[in-house]
């Protein structure tokens, strides 16, 4: 017997002439159940799909000398502006500006960003994602992007977005659909030892999987760190594919990719360890990025103010990363949820300085 599709089965039930009333009700119930299942599957498939908006176009934005904008459904417009007072990303609704947040206009360029929409946490409400090109490094030409994620409520009553930075970016290679979920791949370049012990220390592109849940990033069930050593074969592939939307995921899969159980930073010797509690947190903008000042009181009663994120770990008052002590994982570079105060204030933590690169990490307990 040939198997019927769901739609064919429903159609056959509807057209069957020789069924009793009782059987008709049973078939009707089955029809409804199948219809719900199909609708659910379609909804699930739609919820896991991100839609990329049209590319930015030149626009006139009050208060900015140069700007590009992207319009998306629900009368939302995202703009990137350049002015003497500083670069910024802007959010407009129904023609009215509802909020701004820091955004780098590298070399005065305001068109190098993209906008995505999709339901990242499967709550039926699509998030708005803005991926801004901050800079490209000299030498290897590493593209650095800041990702901003707004939930649906933030588009009604503006609050700063969740933000983090990645080294290397692609719309479908940083945001990777897996079944009914969208996984987020944060990436950075890092010197590390060969996990298989065949070679000495080398340069690796490393990736960690996250999901967006209730305005924060949480680790996926796959806790392994993806890694690929920068050998000539990788250099050649990277040159050929660096502008494809499927990178960096494309680079971190296949026979040449490896996995790490622990971040190489954590294998460095510890220079100092200080236990304490975060007593206060305040937010500001500095150098086109969001920054928080963290008041940290150690268990020996001394207090110090830390700036995060800070790119220079040798600064005694600068934090390079924040980590989750329970999961033994470092959050993506420059990671900040929309409410850093709620995320950090009152939590016990350990500040660890590592000798290798003098990175200073705030480990949350």
C-alpha positions in Angstrom: 0.0 0.0 0.0 1.3 3.4 -0.9 1.7 5.7 2.1 -0.4 8.9 2.0 1.0 12.3 2.9 -0.7 14.2 5.7 -2.7 16.4 3.3 -3.8 13.3 1.3 -4.8 11.5 4.4 -6.9 14.4 5.6 -8.5 14.7 2.1 -9.4 11.0 2.0 -11.0 11.3 5.4 -13.1 14.2 4.3 -14.3 12.5 1.1 -14.9 9.0 2.5 -18.7 8.3 2.0 -19.2 5.1 4.0 -18.5 5.9 7.6 -20.8 6.0 10.6 -21.4 9.1 12.6 -19.1 7.7 15.4 -16.4 6.9 12.9 -16.9 10.4 11.3 -16.2 12.0 14.7 -13.1 9.9 15.1 -11.9 10.8 11.7 -12.7 14.5 12.3 -10.7 14.4 15.5 -7.8 12.8 13.7 -8.1 15.4 10.9 -7.8 18.2 13.5 -4.9 16.5 15.2 -3.0 16.2 11.9 -3.8 19.7 11.0 -2.4 21.0 14.3 0.7 18.8 13.9 1.3 20.2 10.4 0.7 23.8 11.5 3.0 23.2 14.5 5.8 21.8 12.2 5.4 24.7 9.9 5.5 27.2 12.7 8.6 25.5 14.2 10.3 25.7 10.9 9.5 29.3 10.5 10.5 30.2 14.0 14.0 28.8 13.4 14.6 30.8 10.3 16.3 34.2 10.3 15.4 36.7 7.6 18.1 39.1 6.4 16.8 42.6 5.6 17.7 44.5 2.5 21.2 46.1 2.5 21.6 49.6 4.0 20.8 52.6 1.8 22.0 56.2 2.1 19.6 58.3 4.3 19.3 61.7 5.9 19.2 61.4 9.7 18.9 64.4 11.9 22.0 65.2 13.8 24.3 63.1 11.6 26.5 64.1 8.7 26.3 60.8 7.0 24.0 57.8 7.5 22.7 54.6 6.1 19.4 52.9 7.1 17.5 49.6 6.8 13.8 49.4 7.1 12.1 46.2 8.4 8.5 45.2 9.0 6.4 46.7 11.9 7.6 50.2 10.9 11.1 49.8 12.3 14.1 51.5 10.8 17.7 50.8 11.9 20.4 53.4 11.0 24.1 53.9 11.4 25.2 57.5 11.7 28.5 59.5 11.7 28.9 62.9 13.3 31.6 65.0 15.0 30.2 64.0 18.4 30.5 60.3 17.7 29.3 57.3 15.7 26.0 55.6 16.7 23.4 53.1 15.8 19.8 54.3 15.9 16.4 52.7 16.2 13.3 54.4 14.8 9.7 53.4 15.0 7.0 55.0 12.9 9.4 57.8 11.9 10.4 58.6 15.5 13.7 57.9 17.1 13.2 55.7 20.1 16.8 55.0 21.0 20.5 55.0 20.2 23.5 52.8 21.2 27.2 52.9 20.5 28.3 51.7 17.0 31.7 52.0 15.3 31.8 53.6 11.9 35.1 52.2 10.8 37.0 54.6 8.5 33.9 56.7 8.4 31.8 54.0 6.7 28.1 53.9 7.6 26.9 51.1 5.3 28.8 48.1 6.7 26.1 46.6 8.9 23.3 44.2 8.4 19.9 43.5 10.0 18.3 40.2 10.7 15.0 39.2 12.2 13.8 35.9 13.7 12.6 34.1 16.8 15.8 33.2 18.6 14.2 31.8 21.7 11.0 30.3 20.2 8.7 32.5 22.3 6.6 33.5 19.2 8.1 37.0 19.2 10.9 37.8 16.7 14.1 39.4 17.9 15.9 42.1 15.9 19.6 41.6 15.3 22.0 44.2 14.2 25.5 43.1 13.1 27.9 46.0 12.8 31.4 45.8 11.2 33.7 47.5 13.8 37.1 47.0 12.0 39.4 44.8 10.0 42.8 44.0 11.5 46.1 44.5 9.8 48.0 41.5 8.7 45.5 38.6 8.6 42.6 40.9 7.9 40.3 39.6 10.7 36.8 41.1 10.5 35.5 42.2 13.9 31.8 42.6 14.4 29.6 43.7 17.3 26.3 41.9 17.5 23.3 43.6 19.1 20.1 41.7 19.9 16.8 43.4 20.8 13.8 41.4 22.1 10.3 42.4 21.1 9.7 44.4 24.2 12.8 46.5 23.6 11.3 47.7 20.3 8.3 49.1 22.2 10.0 50.7 25.1 13.6 51.1 24.1 16.3 49.5 26.3 19.9 48.9 25.3 20.4 45.6 23.4 22.4 42.5 24.4 25.8 43.0 22.8 28.9 41.0 22.2 31.8 40.9 19.7 33.0 38.2 17.4 36.2 37.9 15.3 35.0 36.6 11.9 31.3 36.8 11.0 28.7 35.5 8.6 24.9 35.9 8.9 24.2 32.1 8.6 27.6 31.0 10.0 27.4 33.0 13.2 23.6 32.3 13.6 23.2 28.6 12.7 19.8 27.0 12.4 19.6 23.6 14.0 16.2 21.9 14.0 13.8 24.4 15.7 16.5 26.4 17.3 19.0 29.0 16.2 22.4 28.4 17.8 24.9 31.3 18.1 28.6 30.7 17.3 30.9 33.1 19.0 34.4 33.1 17.6 37.9 34.5 18.4 41.5 33.9 17.4 43.7 32.4 20.2 47.2 31.0 20.5 46.9 27.5 21.9 48.6 24.1 22.3 47.8 21.4 19.8 44.9 19.4 21.5 46.3 16.2 19.9 49.9 16.9 20.9 51.3 16.6 17.4 52.6 20.1 17.1 53.7 23.0 19.4 51.7 26.1 20.1 49.9 27.7 17.2 47.1 30.1 16.2 43.6 28.7 16.3 40.2 30.0 15.4 37.9 28.9 18.3 34.1 28.8 18.5 31.7 28.3 21.3 27.9 27.5 21.0 25.3 29.7 22.7 21.6 30.2 22.7 19.6 33.4 23.3 17.3 32.9 26.3 15.3 35.7 28.1 17.7 38.4 27.1 20.9 36.5 27.9 23.3 34.0 26.3 23.4 30.5 27.8 25.6 27.6 26.7 24.0 25.0 24.5 24.1 21.3 25.5 27.2 20.9 23.3 29.9 22.3 25.6 32.9 21.4 23.4 34.9 24.3 22.0 35.4 24.1 18.2 38.9 24.9 17.0 40.9 25.0 13.8 44.6 25.6 13.5 45.7 28.3 11.1 47.7 26.2 8.7 48.3 27.0 5.0 45.3 24.9 4.0 43.1 27.1 6.3 44.7 30.3 5.0 43.9 29.3 1.4 40.3 28.4 2.2 39.8 31.5 4.3 41.1 33.7 1.4 38.6 32.1 -1.0 35.5 32.1 1.3 35.9 35.0 3.8 33.0 36.9 2.4 30.5 33.9 2.4 27.6 34.1 4.8 28.2 30.5 6.1 31.6 31.4 7.7 32.9 30.9 10.4 30.7 27.8 10.9 31.9 26.5 7.5 35.6 26.7 8.7 35.0 25.0 12.0 33.3 21.8 10.5 34.8 19.0 8.6 37.9 16.8 8.9 40.3 19.7 9.7 38.3 21.0 12.6 39.1 19.8 16.2 37.5 20.1 19.6 38.8 21.4 22.9 37.4 20.6 26.3 38.8 23.7 28.0 39.5 27.2 26.8 43.3 27.6 26.4 43.3 30.8 28.4 42.4 28.8 31.5 45.5 26.6 31.1 47.7 29.7 31.7 49.3 30.0 35.1 47.4 32.2 37.6 49.2 35.4 38.6 46.7 36.5 41.2 43.3 35.3 42.6 40.9 37.6 44.6 37.6 36.5 46.0 34.8 38.9 46.8 31.4 40.3 45.9 30.2 42.9 43.3 28.6 45.7 45.3 27.7 48.1 42.5 27.5 48.4 38.7 27.1 51.5 36.4 26.9 51.7 32.7 28.3 54.3 30.2 29.6 54.6 26.6 33.3 54.8 25.8 35.2 54.6 22.5 32.0 53.6 20.6 31.3 50.7 22.9 29.2 50.1 26.0 31.3 49.9 29.2 30.4 49.1 32.8 32.2 50.1 35.9 32.2 47.3 38.5 32.7 48.0 42.2 34.3 44.9 43.6 34.8 44.3 47.4 37.2 41.6 48.2 36.9 39.3 51.2 39.8 41.1 52.9 37.6 44.3 52.9 39.5 46.2 50.2 37.5 47.7 47.3 38.5 48.4 43.7 36.7 49.7 40.6 37.1 47.6 37.4 36.3 48.7 33.9 34.7 46.1 31.6 35.2 45.3 28.8 38.8 46.4 28.6 41.2 45.4 25.8 44.4 45.7 27.8 44.7 43.0 30.4 47.8 44.5 31.9 45.8 47.4 33.3 45.1 46.4 36.9 41.7 48.0 36.7 40.6 46.5 33.4 38.7 43.3 33.0 39.3 41.4 29.7 36.5 38.9 30.0 33.7 37.7 32.2 33.3 33.9 32.8 30.8 31.5 34.2 32.6 29.7 37.0 30.0 26.9 37.2 30.3 26.1 33.5 34.0 26.9 33.3 33.4 28.9 30.2 34.3 32.5 29.1 31.5 34.6 27.7 32.1 36.1 24.2 34.3 39.2 23.9 32.6 42.4 25.2 29.5 40.4 26.2 26.9 42.5 28.0 23.2 41.7 28.4 20.7 44.6 28.2 20.8 45.0 32.0 24.4 44.6 33.3 23.3 45.8 36.7 20.8 43.0 37.1 23.3 40.5 35.7 26.2 41.4 38.0 25.2 43.4 41.1 25.3 41.4 44.4 27.0 38.3 42.9 30.0 36.7 44.4 32.9 36.5 42.0 36.6 35.8 41.7 39.0 38.0 39.8 41.8 36.0 38.2 44.8 37.4 36.4 46.6 35.0 34.1 50.3 35.2 33.4 50.4 34.2 29.8 48.8 37.3 28.3 48.0 39.1 31.5 44.3 38.6 30.8 42.1 39.4 33.8 38.8 37.5 34.0 35.8 38.1 36.3 34.5 34.6 37.2 30.8 34.8 38.3 29.7 32.2 40.9 
